[in-house]
Amino acid sequence: MSCKAKGGGDAGGEGGGAKPVVSAQTIVVAPQAFTETLGAIGTVVPRAGHVATLMAPGAGRVANVNVRVGQAVQADQPLVELDQAPFTASLQSAEAALAAAERANERQQRLADSGIVPRKDAEAAATDVARARGEAAAARRASQLSILKSPIAGVVTHMSATLGASVDPAQPLVEVSDPRSVDVLLNVTPSDAGRVTPGAKVSLSAGQSGGGQPVGVGSVVDVSGTVDTATRSVAVRVQAATTRRPLRIGETIFGAISLGTRPNAIVIPLDALVPEGEGYKVFVVDANGVAHERDVRVGAKSSSAAEIVDGLKAGERLVTYGAYGMQDSAKVAPLSANGSPAKATPEAPAAAKREQP
C-alpha cells in the first residue's frame, strides 16, 4: 500500500513561512495484544427448560383471568380459569359410561363362565370397560386442567386469555418464565456466525451499543445452525453465570463477542483515526514536532481502538486527541491527558536547540 506524506522539513524552514501550531495529545506506537470483537444486539430470553407455556385442554370460554403480564407467581397458583360447566358435564358423562360398561362386563363374564354366551362376548365387554376407563381418565384430566395453574415459580411473560372469550386447544394462553434462569440471544449475520465459536467470551452492556451500562461477561454456549427467515440473522446464545444486576426478560443487550487475540499488533486509539474518502489517515509527528498525514489500512476494531495492518510501525509518535483539527505539516504542541500543556520531557531541550535558527 502506498503512503503519502505531505509537507516535511523543519518547522520554519526557508520559504515555508511560520508553521501553524496545533495543541494535541500524542502517543508512541508500541506493539500490544489486540482482541478482535464482533458487536451484536440481542434480547434477554428465558432459558430452555425454565419456561412453561399453558394451553386450554379443550374448547371452552374464559371465566377468570387471575394474573397479568409481569406478575410474579408461585408454583401451582391458578392463572386462568375456564368455564367449568362443559368440563363437568363431560366428566359426569364419562364416569356414567364407565359405570355402565363395568356392570355390563360383570354380567357378560358371569354368563360366559356359565357357558350361556360365547367367550368372545365377555372379551368385547372387557374391551368396552378399558375404553370407558380411558375416556373417563381423559375427562377427569381435562376437568383438572380447565383451571390453568403455573407448574413453576416465575413471572408471567405472555398472556393472551381474555375474559369471556372462546379458546382453542391449540392456542397458547399464558406463559410463565423463571427470571433467575435467562440467556442473552444475540443476532449476527450469517457470514459473521461462522467466526463465532462456542466458549467465546462476550462483554455484555445494557442498550444497543457498547457504551451502555456494563452488566457482565458471559460466554457463547450455542450458535444456531439456521437463519431466521424474518430477520435474516443467526442466533447466538450467551450465558452469564453472574451479572452486576439481574437481567430482565425482554430487555435489549449489546454483546461484544471475542473472536481472537493477536499478541503483537499495531493498535491505536480511535481518536487517532481521521476518515478520508473510503479509508483513514493518521498524523505522525517527526523528531522536530511536525505532523505529517499518512494513509493507513485499518483491520479490526474494538469499542475504543483499531488495529493498523499497513501504514504505521512501532516507535512512531502519533497524534491522538486533536487529530481531527490537525493540518499537514502543522507544529504540534503536546497536551497532557487532562488537556493542559504537557510538561517538558528530557528530550524537549534538545528539540528546542535544533529548532533555534
Long-range contacts (C-beta under 8 A, 24 or more apart in sequence): 1-295, 1-297, 1-310, 1-311, 2-295, 3-294, 3-295, 3-296, 3-311, 4-293, 4-294, 4-295, 5-284, 5-292, 5-293, 5-294, 6-292, 6-293, 6-328, 6-329, 7-290, 7-292, 7-328, 7-329, 8-290, 8-292, 8-329, 9-290, 9-329, 10-288, 10-290, 10-354, 10-355, 11-288, 11-289, 11-290, 11-331, 11-355, 12-355, 12-357, 19-290, 19-329, 19-330, 19-331, 20-327, 20-330, 20-331, 21-330, 21-331, 21-332, 21-333, 22-291, 22-322, 22-325, 22-326, 22-327, 22-330, 22-331, 22-332, 22-333, 23-322, 23-332, 23-333, 23-334, 23-335, 23-341, 24-283, 24-291, 24-319, 24-320, 24-321, 24-322, 24-323, 24-325, 24-326, 24-332, 24-333, 24-334, 24-335, 25-271, 25-319, 25-320, 25-321, 25-322, 25-334, 25-335, 25-336, 25-337, 26-285, 26-317, 26-318, 26-319, 26-320, 26-332, 26-334, 27-268, 27-269, 27-272, 27-317, 27-318, 27-320, 28-315, 28-316, 28-317, 28-318, 29-266, 29-268, 29-312, 29-313, 29-314, 29-315, 29-316, 29-317, 29-318, 30-314, 30-315, 31-264, 31-265, 31-266, 31-314, 32-264, 32-265, 32-267, 33-261, 33-262, 33-263, 33-264, 33-265, 34-261, 34-262, 34-265, 34-267, 34-300, 34-302, 34-305, 34-307, 35-258, 35-259, 35-260, 35-261, 35-302, 36-258, 36-259, 36-260, 36-261, 36-262, 36-299, 36-300, 36-302, 36-307, 37-203, 37-256, 37-257, 37-258, 37-259, 37-300, 37-302, 37-303, 38-188, 38-192, 38-195, 38-196, 38-256, 38-257, 38-259, 39-209, 39-210, 39-254, 39-255, 39-256, 39-257, 39-303, 40-186, 40-187, 40-188, 40-192, 40-236, 40-254, 40-255, 40-257, 41-186, 41-187, 41-208, 41-252, 41-253, 41-254, 41-255, 42-184, 42-185, 42-186, 42-187, 42-236, 42-238, 42-252, 42-253, 42-254, 42-255, 43-184, 43-185, 43-250, 43-251, 43-252, 43-253, 44-182, 44-183, 44-184, 44-185, 44-247, 44-248, 44-249, 44-250, 44-251, 44-253, 45-182, 45-183, 45-184, 45-185, 45-249, 46-157, 46-177, 46-178, 46-181, 46-182, 46-183, 46-249, 47-178, 47-181, 47-182, 47-183, 47-239, 49-181, 50-152, 50-154, 50-177, 50-178, 50-180, 50-181, 50-182, 51-154, 51-157, 51-175, 51-176, 51-177, 51-178, 52-150, 52-151, 52-152, 52-154, 52-175, 52-176, 52-177, 53-158, 53-172, 53-174, 53-175, 54-79, 54-80, 54-148, 54-150, 54-151, 54-172, 54-173, 54-174, 54-175, 54-176, 55-169, 55-170, 55-171, 55-172, 55-173, 56-82, 56-145, 56-146, 56-148, 56-167, 56-168, 56-169, 56-171, 56-173, 57-87, 57-141, 57-142, 57-145, 57-146, 57-169, 58-86, 58-87, 58-90, 58-142, 58-146, 58-169, 59-86, 59-166, 59-167, 59-168, 59-169, 60-86, 60-87, 60-146, 60-166, 60-167, 61-164, 61-165, 61-166, 61-167, 62-161, 62-162, 62-163, 62-164, 62-165, 62-166, 62-167, 62-173, 63-163, 64-163, 65-159, 65-161, 65-162, 65-163, 67-156, 67-159, 67-174, 68-156, 68-159, 69-156, 69-157, 69-158, 69-159, 70-155, 70-156, 71-155, 71-156, 72-153, 72-154, 72-155, 73-150, 73-153, 73-154, 73-155, 73-156, 73-176, 74-150, 74-153, 75-150, 75-151, 75-152, 75-153, 76-149, 76-150, 76-151, 77-149, 77-150, 78-147, 78-148, 78-149, 79-148, 79-149, 79-150, 79-156, 79-174, 79-176, 80-147, 80-148, 80-161, 80-173, 80-174, 81-146, 81-147, 81-148, 82-146, 82-147, 82-148, 82-167, 83-146, 84-143, 84-146, 87-139, 87-142, 87-143, 87-146, 88-143, 90-139, 90-142, 90-143, 91-136, 91-139, 91-140, 91-142, 91-143, 93-139, 94-132, 94-135, 94-136, 94-138, 94-139, 94-140, 95-136, 95-139, 97-132, 97-135, 97-136, 98-129, 98-132, 98-133, 98-135, 98-136, 100-132, 101-125, 101-128, 101-129, 101-131, 101-132, 102-129, 102-132, 104-128, 104-129, 105-129, 148-173, 148-174, 150-176, 151-176, 152-176, 152-178, 153-178, 154-178, 154-179, 155-179, 155-249, 157-249, 157-250, 177-249, 179-246, 179-248, 179-249, 180-246, 182-247, 182-249, 183-221, 183-237, 183-238, 183-239, 184-218, 184-237, 184-238, 184-239, 184-240, 184-247, 184-253, 184-255, 185-235, 185-236, 185-237, 185-238, 186-235, 186-236, 186-237, 186-238, 186-253, 186-255, 186-257, 187-228, 187-231, 187-233, 187-234, 187-235, 187-236, 188-233, 188-234, 188-236, 188-257, 189-233, 189-234, 190-227, 190-232, 190-233, 190-234, 192-234, 193-223, 193-224, 193-234, 193-236, 195-259, 196-220, 196-223, 196-236, 196-257, 196-259, 197-223, 198-222, 198-223, 200-257, 200-258, 200-259, 201-257, 201-258, 202-238, 202-240, 202-255, 202-256, 202-257, 202-258, 203-255, 203-256, 203-258, 204-238, 204-240, 204-243, 204-253, 204-254, 204-255, 205-253, 205-254, 205-255, 205-256, 206-251, 206-252, 206-253, 206-254, 207-252, 207-253, 207-254, 208-252, 208-254, 209-254, 210-254, 210-256, 210-303, 211-303, 212-254, 214-244, 215-240, 215-243, 215-244, 215-245, 215-247, 215-253, 216-240, 216-242, 216-243, 216-244, 218-255, 220-257, 256-302, 256-303, 259-300, 262-307, 265-299, 265-307, 266-307, 266-308, 266-309, 266-312, 266-313, 266-314, 267-305, 267-306, 267-307, 267-308, 268-305, 268-306, 268-308, 268-312, 268-318, 268-320, 269-304, 269-305, 269-306, 269-320, 270-301, 270-304, 270-305, 270-306, 271-320, 271-321, 271-323, 272-318, 272-319, 272-320, 272-323, 273-298, 273-306, 273-323, 274-323, 274-324, 274-326, 282-308, 282-311, 282-312, 282-318, 282-319, 282-323, 283-318, 283-319, 283-323, 283-326, 283-328, 284-312, 284-316, 284-317, 284-318, 284-319, 285-317, 285-318, 285-319, 285-332, 286-317, 287-351, 287-354, 288-351, 288-354, 288-355, 289-331, 289-332, 289-334, 289-351, 289-355, 290-329, 290-330, 290-331, 290-332, 291-319, 291-326, 291-327, 291-328, 291-329, 291-330, 291-331, 291-332, 292-328, 292-329, 293-326, 293-328
